[in-house]
Amino acid sequence: DNKAILERMAQKWVAWNIFFFNTVIKGKLTGISFCISGTFELPRKVLSDILSRHGAIVTESVTQQTSFLVVGENPSSKVAKAADYNIPTIEWIERLEQKFDFLKNDIAPMKLFAKEKKSVKPKQDSLFW
C-alpha cells in the first residue's frame, strides 16, 4: 500500500515538472531579456516574477544583450545606457501589456491588489500611525 502511494506521488511529481518546464522554461518570453528601471504601482519583484514566469530573463543592469528596458517613474541612468546600446524602452506597465498582451492576465490582478493595499490605513493604535 505504501509502495502504491509512493508511485502515485512520483507520477504527480513528474507531471508537475513537465508542466513547470512547459510553462516556465518554454514560455512566450523565452530568449527575451528585460531590465527594469524606476518605480511602478506594482513592486518591482512582482513585475520581475511575472516576466520570469513567462520565460523572460530579468537582469539588474542594462547590457548589450538586454532586449527591452521597462521604465517607470523616476528611472535611473539605465535609460541613458539603453539609449547608448539602442535598446528599446517600454514606458509603464500599460505599454508592456500592449506589446505582450498575454501578460494582462497576470498584471491586472496584481495592480488591483496593489491599489487595495495602498488604500488600507493603519489603525490609530498601530506602531506606524
C-alpha positions as CSV (number, residue, x, y, z in Angstrom):
1,D,0.0,0.0,0.0
2,N,2.8,2.4,0.8
3,K,4.5,1.4,-2.4
4,A,1.4,2.4,-4.4
5,I,1.2,5.8,-2.6
6,L,4.9,6.4,-3.4
7,E,4.4,5.5,-7.1
8,R,1.4,7.9,-7.4
9,M,3.5,10.7,-5.7
10,A,6.3,10.1,-8.2
11,Q,3.9,10.3,-11.1
12,K,2.5,13.6,-9.8
13,W,6.0,14.9,-9.3
14,V,6.9,14.0,-12.9
15,A,3.6,15.6,-14.2
16,W,4.3,18.7,-12.2
17,N,7.9,19.0,-13.5
18,I,6.7,18.6,-17.1
19,F,4.0,21.3,-16.5
20,F,6.6,23.6,-14.9
21,F,9.1,23.1,-17.8
22,N,6.5,23.8,-20.4
23,T,5.1,26.9,-18.7
24,V,8.3,28.5,-17.4
25,I,11.2,27.3,-19.4
26,K,9.4,27.3,-22.7
27,G,7.3,30.5,-22.1
28,K,6.3,33.1,-24.6
29,L,9.1,35.4,-23.5
30,T,11.9,32.7,-23.7
31,G,15.1,34.3,-25.0
32,I,13.9,37.9,-24.3
33,S,15.7,39.8,-21.6
34,F,14.3,42.7,-19.6
35,C,15.8,45.2,-17.3
36,I,13.5,47.3,-15.0
37,S,14.1,50.9,-14.0
38,G,12.0,53.3,-11.9
39,T,9.0,52.8,-9.7
40,F,5.7,51.3,-10.6
41,E,2.3,50.7,-9.0
42,L,3.5,47.1,-8.5
43,P,6.5,46.1,-6.6
44,R,9.5,45.5,-8.9
45,K,9.8,42.0,-7.6
46,V,6.2,41.2,-8.6
47,L,6.8,42.6,-12.1
48,S,10.1,40.6,-12.4
49,D,8.3,37.4,-11.3
50,I,5.6,37.8,-13.8
51,L,8.1,38.2,-16.6
52,S,10.2,35.3,-15.4
53,R,7.2,33.1,-15.2
54,H,6.8,33.5,-18.9
55,G,10.4,32.6,-19.6
56,A,12.0,36.1,-19.7
57,I,15.4,36.8,-18.2
58,V,15.2,39.8,-15.9
59,T,18.5,41.5,-15.1
60,E,19.6,44.2,-12.7
61,S,21.6,46.1,-15.3
62,V,21.4,47.1,-18.9
63,T,23.8,45.2,-21.2
64,Q,24.1,44.9,-24.9
65,Q,22.2,41.6,-24.6
66,T,19.2,43.4,-23.0
67,S,16.1,43.1,-25.2
68,F,13.9,45.8,-23.5
69,L,14.1,48.3,-20.7
70,V,10.9,48.7,-18.8
71,V,10.7,52.3,-17.5
72,G,8.6,53.6,-14.6
73,E,8.6,56.8,-12.6
74,N,11.9,58.3,-11.7
75,P,14.1,56.0,-13.8
76,S,17.8,55.7,-13.2
77,S,20.7,56.1,-15.5
78,K,19.8,52.8,-17.1
79,V,17.7,54.9,-19.6
80,A,20.8,56.6,-21.0
81,K,22.7,53.3,-21.1
82,A,19.8,51.7,-23.0
83,A,19.9,54.6,-25.5
84,D,23.6,54.1,-26.0
85,Y,23.1,50.5,-26.8
86,N,19.9,51.2,-29.0
87,I,17.8,49.1,-26.7
88,P,14.1,49.8,-27.0
89,T,12.3,51.1,-23.9
90,I,8.8,50.3,-22.8
91,E,7.3,53.0,-20.7
92,W,4.9,52.0,-17.9
93,I,3.3,48.6,-17.4
94,E,0.4,49.5,-19.7
95,R,2.7,49.6,-22.7
96,L,4.2,46.3,-21.6
97,E,0.7,44.9,-21.6
98,Q,0.1,46.3,-25.1
99,K,3.3,44.8,-26.5
100,F,2.9,41.4,-24.8
101,D,-0.9,41.2,-24.4
102,F,-0.8,37.8,-22.7
103,L,0.7,39.5,-19.7
104,K,-2.6,41.3,-18.9
105,N,-4.0,38.2,-17.1
106,D,-1.0,38.3,-14.7
107,I,-0.6,42.0,-14.2
108,A,-4.2,43.2,-13.8
109,P,-5.0,41.3,-10.6
110,M,-1.6,42.4,-9.1
111,K,-2.4,46.0,-9.9
112,L,-5.8,45.7,-8.2
113,F,-4.2,44.1,-5.1
114,A,-1.6,46.9,-5.0
115,K,-4.3,49.6,-5.1
116,E,-6.3,47.9,-2.4
117,K,-3.2,47.6,-0.2
118,K,-2.4,51.3,-0.6
119,S,-5.9,52.3,0.4
120,V,-5.8,50.4,3.7
121,K,-4.9,52.8,6.5
122,P,-3.3,51.6,9.7
123,K,-5.2,51.7,13.0
124,Q,-4.5,54.6,15.3
125,D,-3.0,52.3,17.9
126,S,-0.6,50.9,15.3
127,L,3.1,51.5,15.8
128,F,3.2,53.2,12.4
129,W,0.4,55.6,13.0
